Structure formats: C-alpha cells, structure tokens
C-alpha cells in the first residue's frame, strides 16, 4: 500500500503571497479597480482560497498595505543597513518597478484614510513606527559620533519622512520628470542639511 502524504501548506507564506499579489494588482489598476478575482489570478489561486485566508476585500487590501510597511520597517531594523541615513532613505525611492509599485499602493490608501477613521489610525501607527525607527538610528549614530548631538531624533525622523513623502509622491505621479538621478540628487539636497556631522574640536596651540 502506497500512502501519499498530504502536502504541507505554509499558511503564513500563503497569506504573504496573496498580499504580494494584491500589491501588484493595486499598483497596476489602483485600489478602487482592484477585485478579489484579480488578486486571485495574480496569486495563481481561486477566490475561494482568498476568502479562506481573508475575511473580505478590505482585509486583503490592508494586508497589502502592511506588507509594504513591514518591508520598510525591516529595512530600518536590519543590522546590514547603510550607516549614512541619506543612503538608507534612497533605498525606498521609486527608482525601479518594485518601489514604484509600492509607492502606488501607499498613495492609494491616502485618499481612503481621509474618510475612514480606522484606516487613518492604521496609517498613523505605521508613521509612528517609521519615525521611531529613524529616531533610534539617529540616537545610535549620535552615540557613535556620526551625527551632531544637538539633533532631535524624533523631530528629525518626522522631517525625513515628510520630505520623502512629498517628493516621492511627485516622482511616482511624474515618472518621466523624475528619473533616478534627479530623485537621488533631490534627496541629497533636502536631507543632508538635517544631518550635520559633529564639529571637530580645534586643537589649542601653545601652553
């Protein structure tokens, strides 16, 4: 007798697959035109599979938003991140198809959050995490002597987020006008003044 063992399914990975599929669809069609059948097709699944893992379309869309957000948070927390904060921030610029898609997803939720208090609270929670992650990096770099001690970590973290949000939205909507080189130059011009190095102490001559 040959016994065929059922295939083990990694349910967490399956949810991530569906979230990634939703990101692809939202990036191409916009959030209002995204249907569960489109997500199922992109995930090589059925709509029944989608509803097995997620209660409804809104739950799928929130999973897509969370996937994009967790990618950014993971980048802030990884030990292998660049020491230079401007270089770190450049990793999320919409300079390639993947980052452009993620920015389209992020922007798609802005308009929804305006009229949805629950989604607005979720967005705020993500931004708080982004700010806290940046503030932790700034405090670490201050202790290591890489950044000036007078910088306020939380205020500077919020400023960095606001700057990136502002011109990356334009870069996403005006892709032809904002090639990668211009994006990186703009980021350098806007962030570098916020991140001064410690002043070198002048040596005293004479006795």
C-alpha beads as a LAMMPS data file, in Angstrom:
LAMMPS data file: protein, C-alpha beads

207 atoms
206 bonds

1 atom types
1 bond types

-500.0 500.0 xlo xhi
-500.0 500.0 ylo yhi
-500.0 500.0 zlo zhi

Masses

1 110.0

Atoms # bond

1 1 1 0.000 0.000 0.000
2 1 1 1.430 3.340 -1.044
3 1 1 0.474 6.156 1.277
4 1 1 0.528 9.651 -0.190
5 1 1 1.181 12.240 2.475
6 1 1 -0.782 15.449 2.103
7 1 1 1.296 18.437 1.087
8 1 1 2.078 20.736 3.978
9 1 1 0.990 24.302 3.423
10 1 1 2.772 27.254 4.963
11 1 1 -0.265 29.379 5.734
12 1 1 1.722 32.474 6.690
13 1 1 3.631 32.301 3.416
14 1 1 0.357 31.822 1.522
15 1 1 -1.022 34.985 3.119
16 1 1 2.144 36.825 2.106
17 1 1 1.756 35.512 -1.454
18 1 1 -1.777 36.896 -1.581
19 1 1 -0.645 40.230 -0.125
20 1 1 2.118 40.461 -2.754
21 1 1 -0.428 39.666 -5.471
22 1 1 -2.706 42.405 -4.145
23 1 1 0.210 44.858 -4.241
24 1 1 0.805 44.000 -7.901
25 1 1 -2.855 44.493 -8.808
26 1 1 -3.261 47.727 -6.826
27 1 1 -0.056 49.083 -8.367
28 1 1 -1.353 48.397 -11.871
29 1 1 -5.083 49.137 -11.528
30 1 1 -5.498 51.334 -8.467
31 1 1 -7.232 50.397 -5.268
32 1 1 -10.782 51.171 -6.436
33 1 1 -10.447 48.949 -9.501
34 1 1 -8.937 46.013 -7.602
35 1 1 -11.219 42.984 -7.362
36 1 1 -10.717 39.737 -5.473
37 1 1 -10.802 37.847 -8.753
38 1 1 -7.874 39.958 -9.993
39 1 1 -5.905 39.251 -6.822
40 1 1 -6.694 35.544 -7.102
41 1 1 -5.479 35.483 -10.686
42 1 1 -2.244 37.264 -9.772
43 1 1 -1.708 34.820 -6.885
44 1 1 -2.447 31.751 -9.049
45 1 1 -5.303 30.964 -6.705
46 1 1 -9.084 30.919 -6.606
47 1 1 -11.320 33.479 -4.948
48 1 1 -12.242 30.712 -2.526
49 1 1 -8.609 30.493 -1.476
50 1 1 -8.517 34.253 -0.941
51 1 1 -11.614 34.241 1.265
52 1 1 -10.224 31.272 3.191
53 1 1 -7.349 33.464 4.387
54 1 1 -9.011 36.886 4.442
55 1 1 -12.447 37.924 5.594
56 1 1 -13.150 40.285 2.707
57 1 1 -11.581 42.588 0.120
58 1 1 -10.732 45.247 2.700
59 1 1 -8.744 42.678 4.695
60 1 1 -6.764 41.795 1.558
61 1 1 -6.067 45.457 0.862
62 1 1 -4.899 46.043 4.420
63 1 1 -2.598 43.039 4.110
64 1 1 -1.072 44.666 1.031
65 1 1 -0.517 47.920 2.927
66 1 1 1.005 46.029 5.843
67 1 1 3.358 44.120 3.532
68 1 1 4.692 47.371 2.059
69 1 1 5.061 48.907 5.520
70 1 1 6.806 45.880 7.011
71 1 1 9.348 45.942 4.180
72 1 1 10.287 49.495 5.155
73 1 1 10.385 48.682 8.870
74 1 1 12.563 45.635 8.224
75 1 1 14.984 47.846 6.301
76 1 1 15.213 50.222 9.278
77 1 1 15.893 47.385 11.712
78 1 1 18.363 45.238 9.795
79 1 1 21.967 45.346 11.067
80 1 1 23.192 45.482 7.446
81 1 1 21.625 48.887 6.730
82 1 1 23.901 51.686 5.438
83 1 1 25.452 53.959 8.063
84 1 1 24.528 57.013 6.001
85 1 1 20.865 57.945 6.542
86 1 1 20.606 59.593 3.127
87 1 1 21.815 56.384 1.505
88 1 1 19.351 54.398 3.623
89 1 1 16.461 56.648 2.572
90 1 1 17.448 56.257 -1.091
91 1 1 16.594 52.552 -0.881
92 1 1 12.864 53.327 -0.932
93 1 1 12.887 55.879 -3.752
94 1 1 10.596 54.962 -6.680
95 1 1 13.553 54.390 -8.999
96 1 1 12.565 50.873 -10.121
97 1 1 9.379 48.955 -10.844
98 1 1 9.133 47.341 -7.403
99 1 1 9.485 50.560 -5.426
100 1 1 7.245 52.431 -7.868
101 1 1 4.557 49.807 -7.318
102 1 1 4.914 50.057 -3.538
103 1 1 4.542 53.833 -3.683
104 1 1 1.375 53.476 -5.796
105 1 1 -0.034 51.156 -3.133
106 1 1 0.892 53.540 -0.329
107 1 1 -0.641 56.503 -2.150
108 1 1 -3.811 54.558 -2.900
109 1 1 -4.560 54.350 0.803
110 1 1 -4.128 58.080 1.438
111 1 1 -7.452 59.026 -0.140
112 1 1 -9.235 56.226 1.700
113 1 1 -7.796 57.265 5.034
114 1 1 -9.298 60.761 4.668
115 1 1 -12.821 59.390 5.020
116 1 1 -12.033 56.295 7.085
117 1 1 -11.028 56.971 10.717
118 1 1 -9.984 53.357 11.276
119 1 1 -7.646 53.404 8.285
120 1 1 -6.346 56.827 9.343
121 1 1 -5.390 55.342 12.720
122 1 1 -3.621 52.442 10.990
123 1 1 -1.697 54.874 8.778
124 1 1 -0.692 56.935 11.809
125 1 1 0.532 53.817 13.595
126 1 1 2.788 52.983 10.634
127 1 1 4.155 56.524 10.523
128 1 1 4.840 56.408 14.260
129 1 1 6.827 53.207 13.727
130 1 1 8.764 54.758 10.834
131 1 1 9.604 57.814 12.964
132 1 1 10.621 55.710 15.960
133 1 1 12.822 53.524 13.746
134 1 1 14.585 56.541 12.277
135 1 1 14.919 58.155 15.709
136 1 1 16.582 55.004 17.048
137 1 1 19.096 55.089 14.171
138 1 1 19.797 58.782 14.783
139 1 1 20.376 58.216 18.512
140 1 1 22.721 55.327 17.743
141 1 1 24.698 57.430 15.262
142 1 1 24.925 60.258 17.792
143 1 1 26.397 57.851 20.348
144 1 1 28.879 56.657 17.725
145 1 1 29.907 60.219 16.906
146 1 1 28.493 60.087 13.368
147 1 1 25.848 62.808 13.840
148 1 1 25.794 66.045 15.822
149 1 1 24.446 65.691 19.354
150 1 1 22.046 68.662 19.094
151 1 1 19.802 66.891 16.551
152 1 1 16.386 65.983 17.977
153 1 1 15.911 62.342 16.875
154 1 1 12.089 62.317 16.821
155 1 1 11.717 65.725 15.138
156 1 1 14.366 64.855 12.551
157 1 1 12.760 61.459 11.937
158 1 1 9.420 63.139 11.215
159 1 1 11.145 65.666 8.947
160 1 1 12.841 62.915 6.949
161 1 1 9.515 61.111 6.492
162 1 1 7.736 64.298 5.387
163 1 1 10.451 65.115 2.849
164 1 1 10.472 61.610 1.379
165 1 1 6.673 61.504 1.209
166 1 1 6.459 64.856 -0.529
167 1 1 8.797 64.464 -3.444
168 1 1 8.338 60.703 -3.868
169 1 1 4.639 61.267 -4.463
170 1 1 5.588 63.671 -7.245
171 1 1 8.190 61.251 -8.572
172 1 1 5.571 58.495 -8.689
173 1 1 2.989 60.636 -10.473
174 1 1 5.502 62.404 -12.753
175 1 1 7.729 59.496 -13.609
176 1 1 9.161 60.997 -16.791
177 1 1 10.134 64.183 -14.962
178 1 1 11.817 62.382 -12.068
179 1 1 14.434 59.899 -13.305
180 1 1 16.530 58.097 -10.648
181 1 1 19.411 60.573 -10.871
182 1 1 17.145 63.545 -10.141
183 1 1 15.457 61.692 -7.269
184 1 1 18.764 60.911 -5.586
185 1 1 20.056 64.458 -6.097
186 1 1 16.862 65.904 -4.611
187 1 1 17.061 63.564 -1.637
188 1 1 20.660 64.600 -1.010
189 1 1 19.789 68.293 -1.200
190 1 1 16.851 68.008 1.194
191 1 1 18.135 65.555 3.800
192 1 1 21.829 66.365 4.114
193 1 1 21.280 69.726 5.909
194 1 1 19.205 67.913 8.547
195 1 1 22.051 65.534 9.382
196 1 1 25.148 67.559 10.320
197 1 1 28.293 65.806 11.466
198 1 1 29.774 66.632 14.881
199 1 1 32.014 69.683 14.827
200 1 1 35.691 68.876 15.089
201 1 1 37.330 70.323 18.149
202 1 1 40.066 72.792 17.411
203 1 1 43.393 71.905 18.930
204 1 1 44.832 74.516 21.288
205 1 1 48.255 75.800 20.291
206 1 1 50.794 76.660 22.852
207 1 1 50.833 76.019 26.547

Bonds

1 1 1 2
2 1 2 3
3 1 3 4
4 1 4 5
5 1 5 6
6 1 6 7
7 1 7 8
8 1 8 9
9 1 9 10
10 1 10 11
11 1 11 12
12 1 12 13
13 1 13 14
14 1 14 15
15 1 15 16
16 1 16 17
17 1 17 18
18 1 18 19
19 1 19 20
20 1 20 21
21 1 21 22
22 1 22 23
23 1 23 24
24 1 24 25
25 1 25 26
26 1 26 27
27 1 27 28
28 1 28 29
29 1 29 30
30 1 30 31
31 1 31 32
32 1 32 33
33 1 33 34
34 1 34 35
35 1 35 36
36 1 36 37
37 1 37 38
38 1 38 39
39 1 39 40
40 1 40 41
41 1 41 42
42 1 42 43
43 1 43 44
44 1 44 45
45 1 45 46
46 1 46 47
47 1 47 48
48 1 48 49
49 1 49 50
50 1 50 51
51 1 51 52
52 1 52 53
53 1 53 54
54 1 54 55
55 1 55 56
56 1 56 57
57 1 57 58
58 1 58 59
59 1 59 60
60 1 60 61
61 1 61 62
62 1 62 63
63 1 63 64
64 1 64 65
65 1 65 66
66 1 66 67
67 1 67 68
68 1 68 69
69 1 69 70
70 1 70 71
71 1 71 72
72 1 72 73
73 1 73 74
74 1 74 75
75 1 75 76
76 1 76 77
77 1 77 78
78 1 78 79
79 1 79 80
80 1 80 81
81 1 81 82
82 1 82 83
83 1 83 84
84 1 84 85
85 1 85 86
86 1 86 87
87 1 87 88
88 1 88 89
89 1 89 90
90 1 90 91
91 1 91 92
92 1 92 93
93 1 93 94
94 1 94 95
95 1 95 96
96 1 96 97
97 1 97 98
98 1 98 99
99 1 99 100
100 1 100 101
101 1 101 102
102 1 102 103
103 1 103 104
104 1 104 105
105 1 105 106
106 1 106 107
107 1 107 108
108 1 108 109
109 1 109 110
110 1 110 111
111 1 111 112
112 1 112 113
113 1 113 114
114 1 114 115
115 1 115 116
116 1 116 117
117 1 117 118
118 1 118 119
119 1 119 120
120 1 120 121
121 1 121 122
122 1 122 123
123 1 123 124
124 1 124 125
125 1 125 126
126 1 126 127
127 1 127 128
128 1 128 129
129 1 129 130
130 1 130 131
131 1 131 132
132 1 132 133
133 1 133 134
134 1 134 135
135 1 135 136
136 1 136 137
137 1 137 138
138 1 138 139
139 1 139 140
140 1 140 141
141 1 141 142
142 1 142 143
143 1 143 144
144 1 144 145
145 1 145 146
146 1 146 147
147 1 147 148
148 1 148 149
149 1 149 150
150 1 150 151
151 1 151 152
152 1 152 153
153 1 153 154
154 1 154 155
155 1 155 156
156 1 156 157
157 1 157 158
158 1 158 159
159 1 159 160
160 1 160 161
161 1 161 162
162 1 162 163
163 1 163 164
164 1 164 165
165 1 165 166
166 1 166 167
167 1 167 168
168 1 168 169
169 1 169 170
170 1 170 171
171 1 171 172
172 1 172 173
173 1 173 174
174 1 174 175
175 1 175 176
176 1 176 177
177 1 177 178
178 1 178 179
179 1 179 180
180 1 180 181
181 1 181 182
182 1 182 183
183 1 183 184
184 1 184 185
185 1 185 186
186 1 186 187
187 1 187 188
188 1 188 189
189 1 189 190
190 1 190 191
191 1 191 192
192 1 192 193
193 1 193 194
194 1 194 195
195 1 195 196
196 1 196 197
197 1 197 198
198 1 198 199
199 1 199 200
200 1 200 201
201 1 201 202
202 1 202 203
203 1 203 204
204 1 204 205
205 1 205 206
206 1 206 207
